[in-house]
Amino acid sequence: MPQFWYAIQSHPNKEDFLWKQLQMHEIQVFYPRVRVQTVNPRARKIKAYFPGYLFVHIDLDALGLSTLQWMPHARGLVAFGGEPAMVPDALIQAIRKRVGEISEAGGELFDGLKSGDEVLIQDGPFAGYEAIFDLRLSGSERVRVLLQLLNHSQLPVELDAGAIQKKKKRADQSNHQENHRDKTDG
């Protein structure tokens, strides 16, 4: 009873409905989603990472192809030459990892990230550098950060939003500061 991952296509904007249908049929489903920056405040803030696609982990012989083809709002499995295409486990793991990284960074919205917050640049020519978050550039997936130069001036740099991550305070650093405050207060 071997199970493999397959990509299933949904009708436009029906990923949520199809996801619920698959869960009701007790089919293992992976529906990667991320938080997004929206212009319209009433627009959905969580969107499909792959619009129109979800992943199912099934034994196709046991379930039967027709179950997925005739499910409401499903267009069927992604196939090449009439054969459903298996998605490698490694690719599913890589997608899970990337979506997790986006979530850890605060999602595409960068909830809680405000001007003046320290960030770590993770990609590009400045990877590994620390910077100060300045602002999200409107209408794009880009941000502006300020790099501290040796002469204590700040250089504004525009980057892809996914290239930065909010810098986490180290527990030992905050504990050291607490202990220092306790000694000076006492």
Backbone as a chain_set.jsonl record, in Angstrom:
{"seq": "MPQFWYAIQSHPNKEDFLWKQLQMHEIQVFYPRVRVQTVNPRARKIKAYFPGYLFVHIDLDALGLSTLQWMPHARGLVAFGGEPAMVPDALIQAIRKRVGEISEAGGELFDGLKSGDEVLIQDGPFAGYEAIFDLRLSGSERVRVLLQLLNHSQLPVELDAGAIQKKKKRADQSNHQENHRDKTDG", "coords": {"N": [[0.834, -1.182, 0.0], [1.662, 1.467, -1.076], [2.21, 4.929, -0.516], [2.237, 8.063, -2.112], [3.233, 11.443, -2.847], [1.223, 13.776, -4.562], [0.384, 16.452, -6.79], [-2.517, 18.352, -6.707], [-4.864, 20.072, -8.644], [-6.831, 22.972, -8.173], [-9.948, 24.712, -8.802], [-9.91, 28.212, -9.754], [-9.177, 30.254, -6.964], [-10.319, 28.481, -5.126], [-8.966, 26.927, -3.373], [-9.105, 26.735, -0.536], [-11.671, 25.615, -0.136], [-11.381, 23.151, -1.469], [-9.34, 22.04, 0.07], [-10.688, 21.653, 2.51], [-12.568, 19.762, 1.641], [-10.907, 17.597, 0.97], [-9.877, 16.997, 3.5], [-12.237, 16.203, 4.774], [-12.655, 13.804, 3.503], [-10.728, 12.376, 4.673], [-8.15, 12.463, 3.62], [-4.704, 12.797, 3.464], [-3.397, 15.948, 3.339], [-1.404, 18.602, 2.116], [-1.292, 21.931, 2.327], [0.224, 24.561, 1.514], [0.531, 27.795, 2.839], [0.9, 31.368, 3.12], [1.331, 34.43, 4.951], [0.339, 37.552, 3.621], [1.034, 40.839, 2.308], [-1.482, 43.123, 1.898], [-3.206, 45.477, -0.161], [-5.836, 46.24, -0.004], [-7.696, 46.497, 2.904], [-9.705, 44.675, 3.513], [-9.121, 42.421, 2.155], [-8.02, 38.978, 1.857], [-5.605, 37.871, 4.169], [-4.061, 35.672, 4.324], [-2.706, 33.576, 2.001], [-2.574, 31.128, -0.655], [0.497, 29.466, -1.135], [1.172, 28.274, -3.488], [-0.827, 29.215, -5.72], [-3.849, 27.711, -6.673], [-3.04, 25.09, -6.348], [-2.619, 22.123, -4.381], [-1.227, 19.592, -2.236], [-1.41, 16.084, -2.095], [-1.152, 13.111, -0.152], [-1.227, 9.974, -0.97], [-2.377, 6.584, -1.609], [-2.706, 5.87, -4.681], [-3.758, 3.742, -6.169], [-5.433, 2.455, -4.316], [-7.214, 4.505, -3.546], [-8.254, 5.52, -5.923], [-8.43, 7.22, -8.983], [-10.672, 8.631, -9.88], [-11.974, 9.575, -7.609], [-10.619, 11.879, -6.884], [-10.771, 13.372, -9.233], [-13.466, 13.986, -9.516], [-14.126, 15.411, -7.3], [-15.669, 18.205, -5.701], [-14.756, 21.357, -7.007], [-12.228, 20.557, -7.758], [-9.728, 20.076, -10.196], [-8.344, 17.91, -10.823], [-5.539, 15.593, -10.653], [-2.189, 16.695, -11.222], [-0.793, 15.824, -14.224], [1.342, 14.134, -16.557], [1.482, 13.285, -19.851], [-0.844, 11.863, -19.484], [-0.405, 10.404, -17.179], [-0.533, 10.546, -13.673], [1.61, 12.741, -11.949], [4.143, 12.054, -9.687], [5.213, 13.709, -6.727], [8.328, 14.346, -5.426], [9.336, 13.335, -2.109], [11.386, 14.86, -0.987], [11.076, 17.336, -2.205], [8.612, 18.155, -1.16], [9.373, 18.387, 1.527], [11.252, 20.466, 1.282], [9.585, 22.56, 0.485], [7.933, 22.734, 2.753], [9.889, 23.548, 4.582], [10.665, 26.065, 3.525], [8.228, 27.529, 3.636], [7.908, 27.452, 6.376], [10.148, 28.992, 7.145], [9.395, 31.474, 6.129], [7.151, 31.927, 7.716], [8.353, 32.004, 10.279], [9.793, 34.329, 9.992], [7.865, 36.138, 10.286], [6.008, 36.044, 8.376], [4.85, 37.116, 5.118], [3.839, 39.521, 5.736], [5.328, 40.507, 7.813], [4.515, 40.839, 10.499], [4.545, 42.76, 13.397], [7.06, 43.749, 12.896], [8.771, 46.662, 12.923], [9.771, 50.014, 12.043], [13.115, 50.628, 12.805], [13.645, 48.246, 14.089], [15.957, 45.58, 14.647], [17.37, 43.569, 12.121], [18.349, 40.574, 10.389], [20.175, 40.001, 7.514], [19.592, 37.577, 5.139], [19.951, 36.635, 2.542], [21.555, 37.223, -0.645], [24.038, 39.759, -1.625], [24.63, 40.959, 0.822], [24.275, 39.057, 2.742], [24.268, 37.73, 5.991], [24.915, 40.073, 7.251], [23.948, 42.462, 9.749], [21.212, 44.705, 10.082], [19.134, 47.664, 10.194], [15.681, 47.701, 10.191], [13.849, 49.668, 7.986], [11.582, 50.418, 6.241], [8.698, 48.985, 4.548], [8.454, 48.793, 1.127], [5.938, 50.321, -0.633], [3.438, 48.628, -2.526], [5.053, 46.574, -3.412], [7.162, 43.644, -3.041], [9.329, 44.333, -1.534], [11.762, 45.677, 0.739], [13.217, 48.33, 2.71], [16.285, 48.624, 4.265], [18.66, 49.736, 6.737], [22.061, 49.864, 6.601], [24.722, 49.811, 8.853], [27.586, 51.699, 8.629], [31.229, 51.779, 8.776], [32.024, 54.384, 9.425], [30.013, 55.226, 11.047], [27.782, 56.097, 9.701], [24.605, 55.584, 8.059], [23.6, 53.416, 5.497], [21.082, 53.294, 3.17], [19.481, 50.401, 1.91], [17.822, 48.536, -0.553], [15.96, 45.566, -0.54], [14.745, 42.233, -1.359], [11.796, 41.28, 0.325], [11.795, 38.738, 1.464], [14.426, 38.322, 2.065], [15.233, 39.123, 4.525], [15.262, 38.694, 8.111], [13.737, 39.064, 11.235], [15.765, 39.993, 13.891], [16.462, 37.923, 16.569], [16.383, 38.27, 20.062], [18.965, 37.127, 22.063], [18.659, 34.68, 24.56], [20.54, 34.42, 26.596], [21.756, 36.905, 26.522], [19.687, 38.665, 27.267], [19.192, 37.639, 29.815], [21.617, 38.237, 31.057], [21.478, 41.019, 31.042], [19.272, 41.355, 32.754], [20.313, 40.299, 35.16], [22.367, 42.145, 35.587], [20.883, 44.484, 35.995], [19.565, 43.757, 38.373], [21.704, 43.661, 40.171], [22.567, 46.319, 40.188], [20.35, 47.603, 41.176], [20.095, 46.663, 43.748]], "CA": [[0.0, 0.0, 0.0], [2.576, 2.62, -1.105], [1.628, 6.254, -0.655], [3.116, 9.042, -2.725], [2.704, 12.804, -2.929], [0.78, 14.237, -5.866], [-0.179, 17.805, -6.795], [-3.885, 18.401, -7.212], [-5.199, 21.437, -9.054], [-8.176, 23.421, -7.814], [-10.47, 25.82, -9.594], [-9.357, 29.473, -9.236], [-9.6, 30.752, -5.642], [-11.099, 27.453, -4.423], [-8.038, 26.073, -2.636], [-9.622, 26.499, 0.819], [-12.798, 24.696, -0.223], [-10.857, 21.832, -1.814], [-8.599, 21.588, 1.254], [-11.69, 21.129, 3.459], [-13.13, 18.547, 1.055], [-9.917, 16.525, 1.111], [-9.84, 16.631, 4.916], [-13.464, 15.463, 5.077], [-12.459, 12.455, 2.966], [-9.598, 11.844, 5.444], [-6.981, 12.384, 2.746], [-3.615, 13.628, 3.971], [-3.219, 17.052, 2.409], [-0.472, 19.666, 2.46], [-1.78, 23.152, 1.685], [1.117, 25.612, 1.98], [-0.006, 29.155, 2.806], [1.723, 32.396, 3.745], [0.71, 35.737, 5.187], [0.725, 38.476, 2.56], [0.719, 42.254, 2.447], [-2.568, 43.462, 0.985], [-3.523, 46.895, -0.272], [-7.21, 46.34, 0.485], [-7.745, 45.955, 4.259], [-10.678, 43.585, 3.617], [-8.625, 41.268, 1.4], [-7.484, 37.876, 2.656], [-4.224, 38.097, 4.567], [-3.355, 34.402, 4.173], [-2.954, 33.098, 0.647], [-1.886, 29.911, -1.071], [1.865, 29.645, -1.599], [1.061, 27.883, -4.892], [-2.245, 29.402, -6.048], [-4.45, 26.704, -7.537], [-2.479, 23.751, -6.15], [-2.414, 21.536, -3.067], [-0.521, 18.315, -2.364], [-2.065, 14.981, -1.392], [-0.304, 11.936, 0.087], [-2.231, 8.923, -1.13], [-2.15, 5.369, -2.4], [-3.592, 6.147, -5.815], [-4.466, 2.522, -6.561], [-6.489, 2.178, -3.337], [-8.197, 5.588, -3.531], [-8.877, 5.65, -7.239], [-8.262, 8.529, -9.608], [-11.961, 9.317, -10.043], [-12.32, 10.257, -6.35], [-10.032, 13.219, -6.919], [-11.207, 14.08, -10.43], [-14.849, 14.421, -9.398], [-14.323, 16.156, -6.06], [-16.049, 19.592, -6.014], [-13.724, 22.388, -7.18], [-10.937, 19.961, -8.127], [-9.517, 19.864, -11.626], [-7.666, 16.631, -10.953], [-4.115, 15.539, -10.358], [-1.268, 17.141, -12.263], [-0.356, 14.626, -14.955], [2.134, 14.305, -17.778], [1.211, 12.152, -20.736], [-1.961, 11.101, -18.93], [0.0, 9.732, -15.935], [-0.349, 11.456, -12.539], [3.025, 12.959, -11.631], [4.485, 11.991, -8.271], [6.062, 14.784, -6.234], [9.307, 13.733, -4.507], [9.267, 13.703, -0.69], [12.38, 15.912, -0.725], [10.496, 18.61, -2.627], [7.602, 18.509, -0.153], [10.117, 18.837, 2.707], [11.834, 21.771, 0.962], [8.488, 23.534, 0.509], [7.587, 22.9, 4.173], [10.962, 24.325, 5.203], [10.592, 27.448, 3.054], [7.026, 28.143, 4.202], [8.233, 27.634, 7.796], [11.056, 30.138, 7.26], [8.594, 32.683, 5.901], [6.33, 32.106, 8.915], [9.226, 32.429, 11.377], [10.194, 35.713, 9.744], [6.693, 36.98, 10.475], [5.177, 35.972, 7.184], [5.099, 38.173, 4.154], [3.404, 40.774, 6.361], [6.286, 40.91, 8.839], [3.768, 41.314, 11.657], [5.356, 43.137, 14.542], [8.324, 44.342, 12.472], [8.548, 48.098, 12.755], [10.95, 50.813, 11.754], [14.068, 50.663, 13.908], [13.935, 46.894, 14.57], [17.157, 44.954, 14.099], [17.111, 42.426, 11.254], [19.504, 39.862, 9.845], [20.029, 39.79, 6.077], [19.852, 36.158, 4.937], [20.259, 36.31, 1.156], [22.118, 38.283, -1.467], [25.422, 40.165, -1.357], [24.791, 41.39, 2.204], [23.901, 37.936, 3.614], [25.06, 37.643, 7.218], [25.015, 41.39, 7.882], [22.821, 42.962, 10.525], [20.77, 46.007, 9.603], [17.963, 48.235, 10.871], [14.522, 47.743, 9.298], [13.367, 51.038, 7.791], [10.186, 50.376, 5.814], [8.278, 48.126, 3.434], [8.185, 49.635, -0.035], [4.537, 50.092, -0.985], [3.138, 48.031, -3.815], [6.055, 45.609, -3.853], [7.624, 42.688, -2.04], [10.669, 44.784, -1.196], [11.896, 46.456, 1.964], [14.438, 49.127, 2.81], [16.983, 48.483, 5.539], [19.783, 50.645, 6.891], [23.303, 49.202, 6.987], [25.62, 50.67, 9.627], [28.916, 51.708, 8.046], [32.32, 51.971, 9.738], [32.077, 55.775, 9.87], [28.777, 55.41, 11.808], [26.653, 56.559, 8.893], [23.732, 54.481, 7.66], [23.385, 53.31, 4.064], [19.812, 52.618, 2.855], [19.603, 49.334, 0.922], [16.546, 47.902, -0.867], [16.103, 44.116, -0.669], [13.514, 41.446, -1.38], [11.284, 41.114, 1.689], [12.164, 37.418, 1.957], [15.864, 38.246, 2.341], [15.539, 39.54, 5.899], [14.588, 38.039, 9.223], [13.855, 39.841, 12.459], [16.817, 39.475, 14.765], [15.927, 37.47, 17.854], [17.255, 38.536, 21.203], [19.479, 35.899, 22.653], [18.199, 34.511, 25.945], [21.627, 34.669, 27.537], [22.007, 38.336, 26.545], [18.654, 39.303, 28.068], [19.405, 37.224, 31.202], [22.755, 39.006, 31.542], [20.989, 42.369, 31.302], [18.433, 41.248, 33.954], [21.2, 40.138, 36.312], [23.082, 43.4, 35.784], [19.914, 45.417, 36.599], [19.335, 43.339, 39.748], [22.887, 44.031, 40.982], [22.64, 47.773, 40.339], [19.187, 48.041, 41.951], [20.16, 46.126, 45.096]], "C": [[0.885, 1.254, 0.0], [1.818, 3.939, -1.32], [2.678, 7.193, -1.221], [2.434, 10.398, -2.689], [2.355, 13.108, -4.378], [0.29, 15.671, -5.708], [-1.571, 17.717, -7.387], [-4.226, 19.856, -7.505], [-6.637, 21.751, -8.66], [-8.66, 24.442, -8.841], [-9.93, 27.115, -8.995], [-10.008, 29.907, -7.926], [-10.444, 29.758, -4.847], [-10.202, 26.503, -3.633], [-8.573, 25.736, -1.242], [-10.75, 25.473, 0.808], [-12.308, 23.27, -0.51], [-10.1, 21.228, -0.634], [-9.567, 20.968, 2.269], [-12.313, 19.836, 2.945], [-12.182, 17.366, 1.227], [-9.831, 16.06, 2.563], [-11.079, 15.831, 5.303], [-13.386, 14.024, 4.581], [-11.27, 11.756, 3.63], [-8.384, 11.558, 4.557], [-5.923, 13.316, 3.32], [-3.303, 14.693, 2.932], [-2.234, 18.065, 2.977], [-0.878, 20.881, 1.628], [-0.914, 24.302, 2.179], [0.521, 27.004, 1.765], [0.95, 30.098, 3.507], [0.888, 33.645, 3.98], [1.216, 36.687, 4.122], [0.327, 39.903, 2.918], [-0.373, 42.574, 1.436], [-2.78, 44.966, 0.97], [-4.914, 47.133, 0.307], [-7.287, 45.729, 1.881], [-8.738, 44.808, 4.438], [-10.223, 42.333, 2.886], [-8.059, 40.215, 2.352], [-6.008, 38.112, 2.938], [-3.395, 36.81, 4.509], [-3.729, 33.839, 2.812], [-2.142, 31.849, 0.366], [-0.484, 30.252, -1.566], [1.967, 29.272, -3.082], [-0.405, 28.028, -5.278], [-2.732, 28.343, -7.045], [-3.957, 25.292, -7.319], [-2.376, 23.392, -4.67], [-1.68, 20.218, -3.305], [-1.242, 17.267, -1.526], [-1.106, 13.808, -1.289], [-1.238, 10.741, 0.116], [-1.635, 7.669, -1.776], [-3.162, 5.48, -3.537], [-4.382, 4.913, -6.247], [-5.633, 2.23, -5.621], [-7.594, 3.23, -3.39], [-8.959, 5.676, -4.846], [-8.797, 7.081, -7.751], [-9.571, 9.314, -9.673], [-12.389, 10.059, -8.78], [-11.818, 11.696, -6.38], [-10.507, 14.022, -8.126], [-12.605, 14.665, -10.273], [-15.152, 15.146, -8.088], [-14.688, 17.605, -6.409], [-14.846, 20.532, -5.978], [-12.323, 21.828, -7.431], [-10.876, 19.816, -9.64], [-8.807, 18.547, -11.882], [-6.193, 16.734, -10.628], [-3.306, 16.081, -11.535], [-0.699, 15.882, -12.916], [0.46, 15.026, -16.173], [1.912, 13.064, -18.63], [0.095, 11.276, -20.203], [-1.654, 10.371, -17.639], [0.154, 10.747, -14.812], [1.125, 11.526, -12.133], [3.242, 12.931, -10.123], [5.405, 13.163, -7.932], [7.028, 14.167, -5.228], [9.142, 14.242, -3.067], [10.207, 14.859, -0.374], [11.841, 17.287, -1.125], [9.439, 19.078, -1.634], [8.3, 19.039, 1.098], [10.727, 20.216, 2.481], [10.77, 22.869, 0.99], [8.067, 23.797, 1.953], [8.609, 23.79, 4.873], [10.855, 25.797, 4.811], [9.382, 28.174, 3.623], [7.237, 28.386, 5.701], [9.151, 28.823, 8.017], [10.302, 31.447, 7.084], [7.744, 32.97, 7.132], [7.156, 32.593, 10.095], [9.655, 33.871, 11.231], [9.022, 36.665, 9.924], [5.772, 36.952, 9.286], [5.536, 37.086, 6.229], [4.675, 39.528, 4.703], [4.45, 41.348, 7.302], [5.546, 41.54, 10.013], [4.722, 41.634, 12.784], [6.695, 43.743, 14.169], [8.065, 45.81, 12.198], [9.871, 48.81, 12.523], [11.838, 50.9, 12.994], [14.418, 49.293, 14.456], [15.194, 46.353, 13.894], [16.754, 43.727, 13.297], [18.433, 41.813, 10.829], [19.232, 39.626, 8.37], [20.476, 38.363, 5.786], [20.277, 35.794, 3.525], [20.898, 37.505, 0.459], [23.52, 38.68, -1.049], [25.674, 40.605, 0.082], [24.417, 40.294, 3.201], [24.855, 37.863, 4.809], [25.207, 38.969, 7.936], [23.763, 41.682, 8.696], [22.486, 44.344, 10.005], [19.598, 46.474, 10.458], [16.836, 48.285, 9.846], [14.045, 49.182, 9.213], [11.893, 51.027, 7.4], [9.973, 49.357, 4.722], [7.923, 49.063, 2.293], [6.789, 49.319, -0.558], [4.405, 49.529, -2.394], [4.163, 47.027, -4.307], [6.377, 44.647, -2.72], [9.06, 43.032, -1.655], [10.622, 45.631, 0.073], [13.158, 47.313, 1.86], [14.997, 48.947, 4.204], [18.147, 49.461, 5.547], [20.985, 49.857, 7.386], [24.178, 50.222, 7.721], [27.025, 50.574, 9.023], [29.964, 51.985, 9.118], [32.391, 53.406, 10.257], [30.799, 56.196, 10.606], [27.641, 56.05, 11.012], [25.841, 55.333, 8.479], [23.47, 54.553, 6.167], [22.05, 52.612, 3.814], [20.009, 51.614, 1.721], [18.217, 48.724, 0.722], [16.786, 46.428, -1.156], [14.744, 43.472, -0.876], [13.087, 41.215, 0.059], [11.698, 39.767, 2.285], [13.63, 37.288, 2.332], [16.22, 38.638, 3.767], [14.743, 38.735, 6.908], [14.801, 38.9, 10.448], [14.874, 39.186, 13.368], [16.199, 39.136, 16.108], [16.914, 37.815, 18.942], [17.703, 37.212, 21.767], [19.061, 35.849, 24.112], [19.311, 34.845, 26.923], [21.953, 36.161, 27.619], [20.964, 39.037, 27.404], [18.785, 38.898, 29.539], [20.554, 38.006, 31.826], [22.305, 40.424, 31.889], [20.113, 42.383, 32.552], [19.302, 41.177, 35.201], [21.934, 41.427, 36.623], [22.162, 44.43, 36.449], [19.669, 45.067, 38.059], [20.468, 43.774, 40.655], [22.937, 45.527, 41.209], [21.475, 48.312, 41.151], [19.353, 47.723, 43.424], [21.202, 46.754, 45.904]], "O": [[0.866, 2.021, 0.963], [0.931, 4.048, -2.166], [3.853, 7.129, -0.858], [1.218, 10.494, -2.522], [3.088, 12.748, -5.299], [-0.163, 16.066, -4.634], [-1.785, 17.093, -8.426], [-3.919, 20.753, -6.72], [-7.535, 20.92, -8.794], [-7.881, 24.961, -9.64], [-9.526, 27.122, -7.832], [-11.233, 29.923, -7.8], [-11.212, 30.166, -3.975], [-10.623, 25.406, -3.266], [-8.504, 24.584, -0.814], [-10.783, 24.57, 1.644], [-12.756, 22.311, 0.118], [-10.213, 20.031, -0.372], [-9.303, 19.898, 2.818], [-12.56, 18.915, 3.723], [-12.605, 16.268, 1.587], [-9.725, 14.862, 2.825], [-10.981, 14.88, 6.079], [-13.984, 13.127, 5.174], [-10.857, 10.677, 3.203], [-7.692, 10.553, 4.723], [-6.201, 14.476, 3.626], [-2.984, 14.381, 1.785], [-2.237, 18.346, 4.176], [-0.818, 20.863, 0.399], [-1.267, 24.958, 3.159], [0.071, 27.345, 0.671], [1.718, 29.689, 4.379], [-0.115, 33.886, 3.308], [2.39, 36.641, 3.755], [-0.583, 40.14, 3.713], [-0.205, 42.323, 0.243], [-2.56, 45.644, 1.973], [-5.139, 48.11, 1.022], [-6.974, 44.549, 2.041], [-8.636, 44.048, 5.401], [-10.871, 41.291, 2.984], [-7.676, 40.512, 3.484], [-5.252, 38.506, 2.049], [-2.171, 36.852, 4.631], [-4.906, 33.647, 2.504], [-1.163, 31.551, 1.05], [-0.298, 31.206, -2.322], [2.74, 29.868, -3.832], [-1.161, 27.062, -5.176], [-2.128, 28.113, -8.092], [-4.391, 24.375, -8.016], [-2.087, 24.239, -3.824], [-1.53, 19.783, -4.447], [-1.636, 17.529, -0.389], [-0.342, 13.537, -2.215], [-1.951, 10.517, 1.094], [-0.567, 7.692, -2.386], [-4.347, 5.205, -3.349], [-5.542, 5.024, -6.645], [-6.7, 1.807, -6.066], [-8.775, 2.896, -3.291], [-10.172, 5.885, -4.86], [-9.07, 8.031, -7.018], [-9.567, 10.537, -9.533], [-13.093, 11.065, -8.866], [-12.515, 12.616, -5.951], [-10.63, 15.244, -8.038], [-12.902, 15.722, -10.831], [-16.308, 15.458, -7.804], [-14.087, 18.183, -7.315], [-14.037, 20.505, -5.051], [-11.338, 22.559, -7.325], [-11.87, 19.471, -10.28], [-8.682, 18.117, -13.029], [-5.669, 17.816, -10.363], [-3.697, 15.938, -12.693], [-0.19, 14.991, -12.236], [0.29, 16.107, -16.736], [2.129, 11.938, -18.181], [0.086, 10.069, -20.445], [-2.553, 9.771, -17.05], [0.893, 11.719, -14.967], [1.794, 10.502, -11.993], [2.612, 13.68, -9.377], [6.257, 13.557, -8.729], [6.591, 13.527, -4.271], [8.849, 15.415, -2.838], [9.867, 15.739, 0.417], [12.119, 18.284, -0.459], [9.377, 20.262, -1.303], [7.863, 20.038, 1.67], [10.723, 21.049, 3.388], [11.026, 23.977, 1.462], [7.865, 24.948, 2.34], [8.251, 24.67, 5.656], [10.944, 26.676, 5.668], [9.499, 29.322, 4.05], [6.797, 29.405, 6.235], [8.963, 29.584, 8.966], [10.544, 32.414, 7.807], [7.625, 34.122, 7.549], [6.73, 33.483, 10.831], [9.861, 34.565, 12.226], [9.17, 37.873, 9.735], [4.846, 37.758, 9.198], [6.42, 37.899, 6.502], [5.101, 40.567, 4.198], [4.458, 42.551, 7.559], [5.896, 42.629, 10.469], [5.616, 40.844, 13.086], [7.411, 44.215, 15.052], [7.245, 46.161, 11.349], [10.945, 48.265, 12.778], [11.367, 51.205, 14.09], [15.382, 49.164, 15.211], [15.459, 46.633, 12.725], [15.909, 42.941, 13.726], [19.487, 42.445, 10.899], [18.176, 39.107, 8.009], [21.591, 37.972, 6.135], [20.901, 34.752, 3.32], [20.794, 38.643, 0.917], [24.13, 38.017, -0.21], [26.824, 40.624, 0.522], [24.259, 40.576, 4.389], [26.076, 37.925, 4.657], [25.584, 38.999, 9.107], [22.67, 41.215, 8.379], [23.364, 45.073, 9.543], [19.134, 45.752, 11.339], [17.004, 48.84, 8.761], [13.857, 49.843, 10.235], [11.049, 51.555, 8.125], [10.912, 48.917, 4.058], [7.173, 50.021, 2.481], [6.495, 48.17, -0.89], [5.14, 49.892, -3.312], [4.157, 46.659, -5.482], [5.921, 44.819, -1.589], [9.897, 42.148, -1.473], [9.596, 46.212, 0.426], [14.04, 47.057, 1.041], [14.287, 49.095, 5.199], [18.568, 49.953, 4.5], [20.94, 49.252, 8.457], [24.349, 51.352, 7.263], [27.585, 49.482, 8.923], [29.628, 52.378, 10.235], [32.775, 53.627, 11.405], [30.539, 57.388, 10.766], [26.65, 56.494, 11.59], [26.321, 54.201, 8.539], [23.155, 55.617, 5.632], [21.886, 51.455, 4.201], [20.622, 51.929, 0.701], [17.517, 48.427, 1.69], [17.689, 46.072, -1.913], [13.712, 44.084, -0.603], [13.93, 40.979, 0.924], [11.926, 39.672, 3.49], [14.043, 36.256, 2.862], [17.372, 38.504, 4.18], [13.693, 38.173, 6.597], [15.899, 39.406, 10.683], [14.847, 37.975, 13.585], [15.502, 39.953, 16.71], [18.126, 37.675, 18.772], [16.906, 36.288, 21.928], [19.105, 36.859, 24.814], [19.072, 35.474, 27.954], [22.381, 36.639, 28.67], [21.31, 39.916, 28.193], [18.521, 39.712, 30.424], [20.479, 38.396, 32.991], [22.709, 40.969, 32.917], [20.195, 43.324, 33.341], [19.07, 41.893, 36.175], [22.11, 41.774, 37.791], [22.584, 45.158, 37.347], [19.573, 45.96, 38.902], [20.231, 44.207, 41.782], [23.304, 45.976, 42.295], [21.593, 49.375, 41.759], [18.813, 48.434, 44.271], [21.375, 46.4, 47.071]]}, "num_chains": 1, "name": "protein.A"}
